[in-house]
Structure formats: C-alpha cells, structure tokens
C-alpha cells in the first residue's frame, strides 16, 4: 500500500514537472524575454568582436533608432563568457536563437533541481517527501516565469548549489562537493554565502580544506584565461557588484521614509554603505548559529535559511533573484510558505506585464519602460513579497531546533565522513 502511494506521488510529481517544463518551452518559443536577453546578445557580440576581457572593460553599448541609450557593464563571473559562447555556437549550428538556448537550459536546470530536492529530502526524512512540497517546487510560478521568460542563469546556479549538498550526502569525495559549489559560483557569485555553512558543518579540518580547495580551484579554472589577463580588475568587477539598489526590502522602505519624513537622502545613502556588509554578516551569523552545536540542521535547511536571509537583507534586487528561493520552499509548510509562494508569483507577473507594456508578454525591457518605482501596485506587491520573505526567514529560525533533531528514519548526513 505504501509502495503504491509512493508510485502515485512520483507519477503526480513527474506529470507536474512535465507540465511546467512544457509551459516554459511554450513561453520561450513565443516570447523574446526580458532585457537580460538583450544584454546576453550584446555580450556575445562583444566577445566575438573584441574578446572576453574587452567585455569587462567596455561593457556593451545599446542603441535604439540609431542613438545610444544605454551602456551595460559586465560583472558576471568569467566562466559565463564560455557559457554564452557555447550557447552562441549551438545557436549557429541549430538555427534556434541564443534567447531560446538560454531559457531552454534554465528549464532543464529546473528539472534537475526538482530531482535533487526529491533525493535530498527523501534521504533526510527516510521516506518520500511530502507531495505538496514537491509540487510547490515543480509548479513554482517564479520558476516558470524566470526560466521560461526572463532569460538568465539563476536556475543553473541553484542546480549546482543543490548538487553540492547531494555530493556531500551521497558519499562523493568532499572535493567534488566543493567543485559543485565552485561551479555554482562560476555561474553567479551569490552561492559564496553557502561556503561558511558547509565549512562549519564538515566534521574535520581535512574535509574543510578539501572542500575549500575543490571550490576554489573550480572557480579558478572556470575563470581562465580572463582572470590571468587582468586579475585585480576582474576581481573588483565581479566581487564588487552591488546590483540595482533602492527598490527592494529595507533599502526601499528607508528610501521612502527618508524622502517622506526626512532627513532626505542622507539616511538612505548611509544605509546603502553598510547594507552589503550587513547582508554578508547576516549570512555568516546564521552559519555560525546553526553549526554551534553537535546537532546541526541538514545542509538543505541551512542553504534555505541563508537564501531567505540573504534576500531579506539584500539592498539590491532583480526579478530573477526570486528564483534563488525556489527549492527551499519544500522545507516548510503552513501559511508563511504559501503566502510567499503566491505573493512572489503575483509580484513577478506584475513586473513582467509592466515591462512588456501589457499582455501578451513579448519583450520585457526594463530600461525602455518607465520606472516601475512610480507604480503603486508595484510597490504594494513588492512590499508584500518582501514581508513574506521576512516571515519565511523567521519561520526557519523558529523551527530550527526541530530541524536539528533527526527525524525518525533519517539517514545521518556525513556519517560516512566520521
């Protein structure tokens, strides 16, 4: 009977995953995507014309009606130059445009994310994960919109982050787990916030050194030859990136309060100076707190809480950032996670509809469209979404003692390393 229930749950999850994948492909083939797709196209053209290092130094120039209207700097990790070149080569061979391959790869990554979430949760709990938790990941409105429409690499980053957990808990060599996280950092720099949690979670200095070496060498190898050509400039460009500030979370609320009640811009500018270190301190503090005792929460829980904390404190925001939270909704149940799941979907739908200047979506160009920060509906949905992120982060904290206590049937993480 239990086996039949397991098979039914697996079938339902598979059908949901196939349906979501089909929806993403349907969106992909019928739309152009967001302005990030335009940036990737410009990046590829610049790399082919002048090389990868020139892309970092010059950025790309964007023209409309023959006039220059925007210069976009490049701050992605150097490995993404190889990635966009690969997409460009596949586009040349197949005739399908670059914008298709960027989003097709993200849709495939989402399938991998779902499979890893299933495996990790099943191992942790000693039984199949809750079907509703899996369906929340499979049918995530954020994943459908970001992977199917937006056109960026965030889902690939999340996939490699999850793979680092799977590698550790499946008995792979520790350096391979580090290499998986190093690949995630090769895609986006954000997963570096998971590093302290893993290092503190590992039981010995040798394993910590192996993990750090695997991550560091993978990032270094993926960054060649560009990192060797101008290391200081590239490190500053990649690690100094702060994103689009002032329209998310604390930075948005402080900006509105400063303009409304005074003292004007000074409080807002002061906050921006400390906000990035504050975000990193929050992630590090969470890692220290979760690993302070021998009974440690599973890494899946640790990554999840750190992800929500990071987006809670982050002064910067991009629509695609919400995809960083997709897998971790499977940890929790209750009102907090459902409110986040719904509000994040509504918020993204409003963003893309506004940027596309109405329905149906085709090209959502944030730069060409009027500033969203003037829209009251945007402000309300953004604030609601951020509040639910805070709520979920608080719920993680409240339930952390239960996560640290091994559920019945749990396969102890890292028992093969002791």
RODO-2510 file (C-alpha; in nm, 4 decimals, decimal comma):
residues 418
     n   res          X          Y          Z
     1     x     0,0000     0,0000     0,0000
     2     x     0,2791     0,2394     0,0946
     3     x     0,4644     0,1491    -0,2254
     4     x     0,1553     0,2264    -0,4327
     5     x     0,1224     0,5622    -0,2590
     6     x     0,4883     0,6324    -0,3328
     7     x     0,4408     0,5474    -0,7005
     8     x     0,1325     0,7674    -0,7257
     9     x     0,3178     1,0584    -0,5666
    10     x     0,6087     1,0054    -0,8039
    11     x     0,3710     0,9960    -1,1016
    12     x     0,1931     1,3160    -0,9940
    13     x     0,5262     1,4911    -0,9407
    14     x     0,6528     1,3747    -1,2803
    15     x     0,3364     1,4965    -1,4553
    16     x     0,3641     1,8331    -1,2793
    17     x     0,7297     1,8634    -1,3818
    18     x     0,6485     1,7764    -1,7438
    19     x     0,3609     2,0257    -1,7473
    20     x     0,5762     2,3043    -1,6041
    21     x     0,8574     2,2248    -1,8487
    22     x     0,6104     2,2360    -2,1402
    23     x     0,4776     2,5717    -2,0169
    24     x     0,8305     2,7129    -2,0010
    25     x     0,9110     2,5960    -2,3532
    26     x     0,5818     2,7379    -2,4831
    27     x     0,6672     3,0751    -2,3283
    28     x     1,0225     3,0529    -2,4602
    29     x     0,9296     2,9940    -2,8238
    30     x     0,6625     3,2660    -2,8242
    31     x     0,8482     3,5493    -2,6495
    32     x     1,1780     3,7348    -2,6660
    33     x     1,2336     3,7571    -2,2893
    34     x     1,3500     4,0365    -2,0602
    35     x     1,6167     4,2992    -2,1200
    36     x     1,8678     4,0452    -1,9813
    37     x     1,8321     3,8563    -2,3097
    38     x     1,9323     4,1750    -2,4926
    39     x     2,2342     4,2009    -2,2642
    40     x     2,3411     3,8412    -2,3327
    41     x     2,3092     3,9003    -2,7065
    42     x     2,5227     4,2111    -2,6720
    43     x     2,7735     4,0217    -2,4570
    44     x     2,8118     3,7510    -2,7197
    45     x     2,8593     4,0042    -2,9983
    46     x     3,1230     4,1901    -2,7941
    47     x     3,3125     3,8700    -2,7087
    48     x     3,3161     3,7622    -3,0726
    49     x     3,4299     4,1051    -3,1895
    50     x     3,6814     4,2088    -2,9237
    51     x     3,7281     3,9209    -2,6763
    52     x     3,6176     3,8474    -2,3214
    53     x     3,8487     4,0922    -2,1451
    54     x     3,7186     4,3787    -2,3585
    55     x     3,3675     4,2918    -2,2441
    56     x     3,4718     4,3551    -1,8829
    57     x     3,6489     4,6807    -1,9664
    58     x     3,3982     4,8297    -2,2117
    59     x     3,0641     4,6682    -2,1382
    60     x     2,8135     4,6773    -2,4219
    61     x     2,6508     4,9718    -2,5944
    62     x     2,2809     4,9541    -2,6721
    63     x     2,1237     5,1619    -2,9477
    64     x     1,7641     5,2457    -3,0297
    65     x     1,6662     5,4244    -3,3506
    66     x     2,0351     5,4752    -3,4230
    67     x     2,1041     5,6569    -3,0937
    68     x     2,2999     5,5274    -2,7949
    69     x     2,0629     5,4970    -2,4999
    70     x     2,2365     5,2612    -2,2535
    71     x     2,5798     5,1190    -2,1647
    72     x     2,5617     4,7930    -1,9692
    73     x     2,8695     4,6890    -1,7728
    74     x     2,9605     4,3220    -1,7450
    75     x     3,0050     4,1825    -1,3937
    76     x     2,9280     3,8119    -1,4301
    77     x     3,1929     3,5544    -1,3297
    78     x     3,4384     3,4881    -1,6155
    79     x     3,3068     3,1347    -1,6749
    80     x     2,9845     3,2817    -1,8134
    81     x     3,1835     3,4088    -2,1127
    82     x     3,2498     3,0453    -2,2008
    83     x     2,8829     2,9663    -2,1348
    84     x     2,7434     3,2371    -2,3620
    85     x     2,9982     3,1418    -2,6295
    86     x     2,8744     2,7819    -2,6092
    87     x     2,5127     2,8965    -2,6404
    88     x     2,6126     3,1090    -2,9377
    89     x     2,7805     2,8122    -3,1063
    90     x     2,4759     2,5917    -3,0531
    91     x     2,2539     2,8714    -3,1875
    92     x     2,4700     2,8943    -3,5003
    93     x     2,4525     2,5185    -3,5571
    94     x     2,0802     2,4728    -3,4921
    95     x     1,9270     2,7951    -3,6182
    96     x     1,7458     2,8441    -3,2874
    97     x     1,8389     3,1857    -3,1442
    98     x     2,0511     3,2500    -2,8371
    99     x     1,7455     3,3571    -2,6385
   100     x     1,5960     3,0098    -2,6853
   101     x     1,9033     2,8242    -2,5596
   102     x     1,9450     3,0444    -2,2513
   103     x     1,5913     2,9707    -2,1388
   104     x     1,5877     2,6073    -2,2538
   105     x     1,8954     2,5443    -2,0397
   106     x     1,7206     2,7044    -1,7421
   107     x     1,4124     2,4864    -1,7945
   108     x     1,6350     2,1768    -1,7963
   109     x     1,8060     2,3013    -1,4807
   110     x     1,4665     2,3244    -1,3112
   111     x     1,4089     1,9547    -1,3813
   112     x     1,7435     1,8783    -1,2207
   113     x     1,6532     2,0979    -0,9227
   114     x     1,3305     1,9061    -0,8683
   115     x     1,5065     1,5675    -0,8881
   116     x     1,7714     1,6778    -0,6377
   117     x     1,5133     1,8209    -0,3968
   118     x     1,3312     1,4852    -0,4055
   119     x     1,6503     1,2867    -0,3431
   120     x     1,7818     1,5112    -0,0670
   121     x     1,4520     1,5287     0,1214
   122     x     1,3885     1,1552     0,0843
   123     x     1,7305     1,0764     0,2275
   124     x     1,6890     1,3222     0,5137
   125     x     1,3440     1,2047     0,6196
   126     x     1,3917     0,8365     0,5373
   127     x     1,0739     0,8342     0,3277
   128     x     0,9380     1,0074     0,0159
   129     x     0,8994     1,3852     0,0629
   130     x     0,5581     1,5429     0,1029
   131     x     0,3845     1,5567    -0,2340
   132     x     0,2656     1,9132    -0,1761
   133     x     0,6218     2,0254    -0,1051
   134     x     0,7419     1,8724    -0,4308
   135     x     0,4525     2,0246    -0,6242
   136     x     0,5363     2,3700    -0,4851
   137     x     0,8823     2,3326    -0,6394
   138     x     0,7648     2,1717    -0,9644
   139     x     0,4871     2,4264    -1,0249
   140     x     0,6648     2,7291    -0,8818
   141     x     0,5277     3,0372    -1,0618
   142     x     0,8642     3,2046    -1,0080
   143     x     1,0499     2,9203    -1,1815
   144     x     0,8006     2,9156    -1,4690
   145     x     0,8343     3,2893    -1,5306
   146     x     1,2075     3,3289    -1,4680
   147     x     1,3230     3,0162    -1,6542
   148     x     1,0595     3,0341    -1,9268
   149     x     1,0620     3,4082    -1,9889
   150     x     1,3302     3,6139    -1,8137
   151     x     1,6489     3,4748    -1,9704
   152     x     1,9305     3,4460    -1,7175
   153     x     2,1460     3,1835    -1,5478
   154     x     1,9961     3,1741    -1,1976
   155     x     1,8381     2,8275    -1,2228
   156     x     2,1732     2,6819    -1,3320
   157     x     2,3375     2,8395    -1,0270
   158     x     2,0734     2,6895    -0,7969
   159     x     2,1178     2,3465    -0,9572
   160     x     2,4906     2,3368    -0,8818
   161     x     2,4279     2,4655    -0,5282
   162     x     2,1937     2,1718    -0,4669
   163     x     2,4435     1,9370    -0,6272
   164     x     2,6989     2,0359    -0,3621
   165     x     2,4553     1,9118    -0,0939
   166     x     2,3830     1,5919    -0,2847
   167     x     2,7534     1,5255    -0,3324
   168     x     2,8262     1,5542     0,0399
   169     x     2,5338     1,3414     0,1477
   170     x     2,5796     1,0702    -0,1169
   171     x     2,9332     0,9819    -0,0140
   172     x     3,1156     1,1517    -0,3003
   173     x     3,4658     1,2823    -0,2299
   174     x     3,4437     1,6099    -0,0401
   175     x     3,6438     1,7951    -0,3036
   176     x     3,3732     1,7089    -0,5601
   177     x     3,1133     1,8738    -0,3381
   178     x     3,3401     2,1768    -0,3284
   179     x     3,3718     2,1641    -0,7067
   180     x     2,9907     2,1665    -0,7364
   181     x     2,9678     2,4799    -0,5239
   182     x     3,2600     2,6255    -0,7193
   183     x     3,0599     2,5725    -1,0396
   184     x     2,7620     2,7488    -0,8811
   185     x     2,9916     3,0440    -0,8029
   186     x     3,1173     3,0270    -1,1626
   187     x     2,7603     3,1000    -1,2739
   188     x     2,6746     3,3687    -1,0159
   189     x     2,8833     3,4901    -0,7253
   190     x     2,5951     3,4635    -0,4754
   191     x     2,6466     3,0966    -0,3657
   192     x     2,9660     3,2033    -0,1925
   193     x     2,7358     3,2754     0,1053
   194     x     2,6850     2,8981     0,1470
   195     x     3,0570     2,8356     0,1894
   196     x     3,0840     2,9174     0,5626
   197     x     2,7872     2,6910     0,6432
   198     x     2,9453     2,3935     0,4668
   199     x     3,2884     2,4525     0,6204
   200     x     3,1381     2,4714     0,9698
   201     x     2,9174     2,1684     0,9004
   202     x     3,2037     1,9411     0,7973
   203     x     3,3495     1,7359     1,0834
   204     x     3,7245     1,7830     1,0345
   205     x     3,9822     2,0341     0,9175
   206     x     4,0963     1,7988     0,6426
   207     x     3,7494     1,7798     0,4888
   208     x     3,7085     2,1548     0,5209
   209     x     4,0362     2,2075     0,3356
   210     x     3,9321     1,9579     0,0646
   211     x     3,6000     2,1332     0,0177
   212     x     3,7564     2,4791     0,0010
   213     x     4,0225     2,3561    -0,2421
   214     x     3,7614     2,1958    -0,4682
   215     x     3,5534     2,5134    -0,4745
   216     x     3,8480     2,7481    -0,5187
   217     x     4,0242     2,5507    -0,7912
   218     x     3,6985     2,5022    -0,9836
   219     x     3,6285     2,8741    -0,9762
   220     x     3,9872     2,9487    -1,0775
   221     x     3,9824     2,7003    -1,3672
   222     x     3,6467     2,8309    -1,4886
   223     x     3,7775     3,1886    -1,4826
   224     x     4,0728     3,1246    -1,7120
   225     x     4,2158     3,2749    -1,9262
   226     x     4,0445     3,6052    -1,8408
   227     x     4,1341     3,6114    -1,4733
   228     x     4,5028     3,5667    -1,5576
   229     x     4,4912     3,8568    -1,8050
   230     x     4,3749     4,1249    -1,5599
   231     x     4,3142     3,9674    -1,2175
   232     x     4,2673     4,2760    -0,9988
   233     x     4,0254     4,4426    -1,2369
   234     x     3,8157     4,1271    -1,2811
   235     x     3,8042     4,0510    -0,9092
   236     x     3,6894     4,4058    -0,8365
   237     x     3,4323     4,3937    -1,1147
   238     x     3,2841     4,0562    -1,0153
   239     x     3,3027     4,0744    -0,6358
   240     x     3,2276     4,4466    -0,6174
   241     x     2,8955     4,4200    -0,7969
   242     x     2,6066     4,5552    -0,5864
   243     x     2,3064     4,5132    -0,8150
   244     x     2,0187     4,7562    -0,8639
   245     x     1,9746     4,9392    -0,5342
   246     x     1,6842     5,1134    -0,3703
   247     x     1,3774     4,9227    -0,4797
   248     x     1,3607     4,6198    -0,2506
   249     x     1,3261     4,5483     0,1179
   250     x     1,4948     4,7674     0,3775
   251     x     1,6615     4,9860     0,1141
   252     x     1,3247     5,0647    -0,0447
   253     x     1,1477     5,1317     0,2860
   254     x     1,4298     5,3512     0,4197
   255     x     1,4371     5,5438     0,0936
   256     x     1,0615     5,6068     0,1068
   257     x     1,0763     5,7003     0,4770
   258     x     1,3750     5,9313     0,4263
   259     x     1,2036     6,1168     0,1437
   260     x     0,8736     6,1376     0,3313
   261     x     0,9836     6,2246     0,6830
   262     x     1,3415     6,3484     0,6372
   263     x     1,6387     6,3793     0,6582
   264     x     1,6155     6,3285     0,2833
   265     x     1,8724     6,1210     0,1012
   266     x     2,1402     6,1150     0,3719
   267     x     1,9886     5,8285     0,5751
   268     x     1,9285     5,6272     0,2590
   269     x     2,2843     5,6759     0,1340
   270     x     2,4228     5,5870     0,4772
   271     x     2,2229     5,2655     0,4758
   272     x     2,3472     5,1694     0,1300
   273     x     2,7068     5,1999     0,2507
   274     x     2,6520     4,9413     0,5256
   275     x     2,3846     4,7245     0,3648
   276     x     2,6127     4,4919     0,1686
   277     x     2,8392     4,4108     0,4686
   278     x     2,5234     4,3716     0,6803
   279     x     2,3853     4,1151     0,4367
   280     x     2,7068     3,9140     0,4425
   281     x     2,7248     3,9350     0,8232
   282     x     2,3676     3,8015     0,8455
   283     x     2,4585     3,5011     0,6273
   284     x     2,7771     3,4339     0,8246
   285     x     2,5986     3,4760     1,1575
   286     x     2,3325     3,2266     1,0502
   287     x     2,6004     2,9726     0,9539
   288     x     2,7743     3,0139     1,2906
   289     x     2,4499     2,9864     1,4857
   290     x     2,3251     2,6754     1,3036
   291     x     2,6539     2,4900     1,3457
   292     x     2,7350     2,5885     1,7029
   293     x     2,6166     2,2537     1,8467
   294     x     2,6876     1,8896     1,7541
   295     x     2,3217     1,8504     1,6455
   296     x     2,3271     2,0529     1,3246
   297     x     2,0390     2,1155     1,0850
   298     x     2,0751     1,9428     0,7461
   299     x     2,2558     2,1424     0,4806
   300     x     1,9356     2,1686     0,2775
   301     x     1,7794     2,3586     0,5673
   302     x     2,0925     2,5684     0,6157
   303     x     2,1091     2,6705     0,2493
   304     x     1,7378     2,7519     0,2591
   305     x     1,7537     2,9789     0,5633
   306     x     2,0656     3,1560     0,4378
   307     x     1,8967     3,2154     0,0994
   308     x     1,5907     3,3746     0,2576
   309     x     1,8049     3,5811     0,4958
   310     x     2,0218     3,6981     0,2089
   311     x     1,7229     3,8197     0,0083
   312     x     1,5654     3,9658     0,3216
   313     x     1,8679     4,1905     0,3912
   314     x     1,9824     4,2474     0,0329
   315     x     1,9721     4,6157    -0,0666
   316     x     1,9633     4,5139    -0,4331
   317     x     1,7015     4,3316    -0,6312
   318     x     1,6405     4,1827    -0,9721
   319     x     1,3269     3,9978    -1,0747
   320     x     1,5282     3,6799    -1,1315
   321     x     1,6607     3,6826    -0,7733
   322     x     1,3374     3,5228    -0,6536
   323     x     1,4369     3,2021    -0,8333
   324     x     1,7143     3,1622    -0,5727
   325     x     1,4429     3,0638    -0,3246
   326     x     1,2591     2,8049    -0,5360
   327     x     1,3950     2,4767    -0,3864
   328     x     1,3818     2,5784    -0,0218
   329     x     1,0024     2,6154    -0,0081
   330     x     0,9970     2,2346     0,0175
   331     x     1,1360     2,2543     0,3732
   332     x     0,8370     2,4278     0,5331
   333     x     0,4616     2,4024     0,5403
   334     x     0,2000     2,6421     0,6733
   335     x     0,0794     2,9923     0,5957
   336     x     0,4197     3,1597     0,5678
   337     x     0,5420     2,9497     0,2790
   338     x     0,2085     2,9583     0,0965
   339     x     0,1849     3,3367     0,1271
   340     x     0,5379     3,3698    -0,0090
   341     x     0,4666     3,1254    -0,2943
   342     x     0,1582     3,3215    -0,4044
   343     x     0,2885     3,6752    -0,3440
   344     x     0,6165     3,6128    -0,5296
   345     x     0,4223     3,4870    -0,8310
   346     x     0,1908     3,7893    -0,8311
   347     x     0,4844     4,0266    -0,7920
   348     x     0,6754     3,8778    -1,0860
   349     x     0,3634     3,8744    -1,3021
   350     x     0,3196     4,2479    -1,2363
   351     x     0,6863     4,3182    -1,3136
   352     x     0,6886     4,1376    -1,6472
   353     x     0,3488     4,2734    -1,7509
   354     x     0,4588     4,6305    -1,6796
   355     x     0,7948     4,5878    -1,8528
   356     x     0,6158     4,4320    -2,1520
   357     x     0,3729     4,7258    -2,1538
   358     x     0,0774     4,4942    -2,1111
   359     x    -0,0294     4,1495    -2,2196
   360     x     0,0667     3,9357    -2,4004
   361     x     0,4322     3,9381    -2,2991
   362     x     0,6954     3,9513    -2,5691
   363     x     0,9896     4,1768    -2,4756
   364     x     1,0051     4,2986    -2,1162
   365     x     1,2638     4,5750    -2,1437
   366     x     1,3063     4,7408    -1,8047
   367     x     1,5377     5,0091    -1,9439
   368     x     1,2976     5,1191    -2,2169
   369     x     0,9895     5,1118    -1,9922
   370     x     0,9134     5,3882    -1,7429
   371     x     1,0490     5,3408    -1,3904
   372     x     0,8451     5,0798    -1,2028
   373     x     0,9161     5,2521    -0,8741
   374     x     0,6469     5,5047    -0,9626
   375     x     0,3775     5,2358    -0,9726
   376     x     0,1735     5,1953    -0,6527
   377     x     0,0707     4,8408    -0,7466
   378     x     0,4361     4,7501    -0,7931
   379     x     0,5220     4,8996    -0,4545
   380     x     0,2412     4,7125    -0,2783
   381     x     0,3195     4,3762    -0,4376
   382     x     0,6937     4,4213    -0,3848
   383     x     0,6423     4,5100    -0,0190
   384     x     0,4058     4,2163     0,0312
   385     x     0,6550     3,9788    -0,1301
   386     x     0,9418     4,1087     0,0838
   387     x     0,7310     4,0800     0,4011
   388     x     0,6618     3,7154     0,3205
   389     x     1,0356     3,6589     0,2680
   390     x     1,0903     3,8005     0,6189
   391     x     0,8088     3,5795     0,7507
   392     x     0,9596     3,2663     0,5983
   393     x     1,3067     3,3545     0,7316
   394     x     1,1568     3,3979     1,0799
   395     x     0,9735     3,0633     1,0444
   396     x     1,3015     2,8916     0,9550
   397     x     1,4555     3,0339     1,2725
   398     x     1,1653     2,9254     1,4918
   399     x     1,1735     2,5694     1,3600
   400     x     1,5498     2,5270     1,3569
   401     x     1,5591     2,3156     1,6784
   402     x     1,3226     2,0653     1,5156
   403     x     1,5341     2,0567     1,2000
   404     x     1,8441     1,9857     1,4060
   405     x     1,6728     1,6891     1,5743
   406     x     1,6933     1,3953     1,3331
   407     x     1,3505     1,2742     1,2164
   408     x     1,2645     0,9068     1,2516
   409     x     1,4269     0,7075     0,9763
   410     x     1,6754     0,9807     0,8874
   411     x     1,9970     0,8749     0,7216
   412     x     2,2565     1,0736     0,9105
   413     x     2,4249     1,3274     0,6863
   414     x     2,8014     1,2916     0,6583
   415     x     2,8074     0,9729     0,8668
   416     x     3,0459     0,8277     0,6072
   417     x     3,2990     1,1004     0,6899
   418     x     3,3346     1,0351     1,0620
***
